[in-house]
Amino acid sequence: MSTPVLPTAVRDYLALIDDDAAQAIRAFSADAQVTDDGHTHRGHDEILAWLTGPASQYETTSTQLSVDQDGPVTTVVVRLTGSFPGGQVDLRNTFTLGPDGLIDDLVISV
């Protein structure tokens, strides 16, 4: 069984999230939203604040475990290892893409 090819916006976001939040934000539509840890961040300004704040609070290493695609929805499970409490967690990143191919919605859950 082959792994699905990640949509460009999802691939770009995953590649840039740890290194360049200003570039990673380009993967999102202008009115996108991200839900992480019970908080929803809407629009580029709030998402960028999340990327440079809570999302970058700890040093982490990520390993992609699985990818599933169903139409405009791509789910990527990533194992994070790092300096946060517990030291390791598997996160389900559910991306919904808009007609322009950009991320309209991202839900991060355990």
C-alpha positions as CSV (number, residue, x, y, z in Angstrom):
1,M,0.0,0.0,0.0
2,S,1.4,3.4,-0.9
3,T,1.3,6.5,1.2
4,P,-0.9,9.3,-0.3
5,V,0.9,12.3,-1.7
6,L,0.3,15.2,0.6
7,P,-1.4,18.3,-0.8
8,T,1.1,21.1,-1.4
9,A,-0.3,23.3,1.4
10,V,-0.2,20.5,4.0
11,R,3.3,19.5,2.9
12,D,4.5,23.1,3.1
13,Y,2.9,23.7,6.5
14,L,4.5,20.5,8.0
15,A,7.9,21.4,6.5
16,L,7.9,25.0,7.8
17,I,6.0,24.9,11.1
18,D,9.1,24.5,13.2
19,D,11.5,26.7,11.3
20,D,9.6,29.6,9.6
21,A,6.2,30.6,10.9
22,A,6.0,33.5,8.5
23,Q,6.3,31.2,5.5
24,A,4.1,28.5,7.1
25,I,1.2,31.0,7.4
26,R,1.1,31.1,3.5
27,A,-0.4,27.6,3.5
28,F,-3.6,29.0,5.1
29,S,-6.4,30.8,3.5
30,A,-7.1,34.4,4.8
31,D,-10.1,33.3,6.9
32,A,-8.7,29.9,8.0
33,Q,-9.0,28.6,11.5
34,V,-6.8,26.3,13.7
35,T,-8.1,24.5,16.7
36,D,-5.4,23.2,19.1
37,D,-5.6,22.3,22.8
38,G,-9.2,23.5,23.1
39,H,-8.5,27.0,21.6
40,T,-9.5,28.2,18.1
41,H,-7.4,30.7,16.3
42,R,-9.0,32.5,13.3
43,G,-7.4,34.4,10.4
44,H,-3.7,34.9,9.6
45,D,-3.0,37.2,12.6
46,E,-4.3,34.8,15.2
47,I,-2.8,31.7,13.5
48,L,0.6,33.4,13.2
49,A,0.4,34.4,16.9
50,W,-0.3,30.7,17.7
51,L,2.6,29.5,15.5
52,T,5.1,31.8,17.1
53,G,3.6,31.4,20.7
54,P,2.0,28.2,22.0
55,A,2.9,26.1,19.0
56,S,6.6,26.9,19.4
57,Q,6.8,26.8,23.2
58,Y,8.9,23.7,23.3
59,E,11.8,22.1,21.4
60,T,10.4,19.2,19.4
61,T,11.2,16.6,16.8
62,S,8.4,15.3,14.7
63,T,7.9,12.0,12.8
64,Q,5.1,11.4,10.4
65,L,3.3,8.2,11.3
66,S,0.4,8.1,8.8
67,V,-1.5,9.9,6.2
68,D,-5.2,9.5,5.2
69,Q,-7.0,11.4,2.5
70,D,-10.8,11.7,1.9
71,G,-11.6,14.4,-0.6
72,P,-10.6,17.8,0.7
73,V,-9.7,16.4,4.1
74,T,-6.2,15.1,4.9
75,T,-5.4,13.6,8.2
76,V,-1.7,13.3,9.2
77,V,-0.7,11.6,12.5
78,V,2.6,13.0,13.8
79,R,4.6,11.8,16.8
80,L,6.1,14.7,18.6
81,T,9.1,14.1,20.9
82,G,10.5,17.0,22.9
83,S,10.9,19.1,26.0
84,F,7.2,19.3,26.9
85,P,5.6,17.5,29.9
86,G,5.4,13.8,29.0
87,G,8.1,14.1,26.3
88,Q,6.1,12.3,23.6
89,V,2.7,12.5,22.1
90,D,1.0,11.4,18.9
91,L,-1.1,14.2,17.4
92,R,-3.8,13.9,14.7
93,N,-3.7,16.9,12.4
94,T,-6.9,17.1,10.4
95,F,-6.6,19.5,7.5
96,T,-9.5,20.7,5.4
97,L,-8.5,22.4,2.2
98,G,-10.5,25.1,0.3
99,P,-11.1,25.2,-3.4
100,D,-7.9,27.2,-3.8
101,G,-5.8,24.4,-2.3
102,L,-5.0,26.3,0.9
103,I,-5.8,25.1,4.4
104,D,-9.2,26.4,5.5
105,D,-9.3,24.4,8.8
106,L,-6.8,22.5,10.9
107,V,-7.9,20.6,14.0
108,I,-5.1,19.1,16.1
109,S,-6.1,16.4,18.6
110,V,-4.6,13.5,20.5
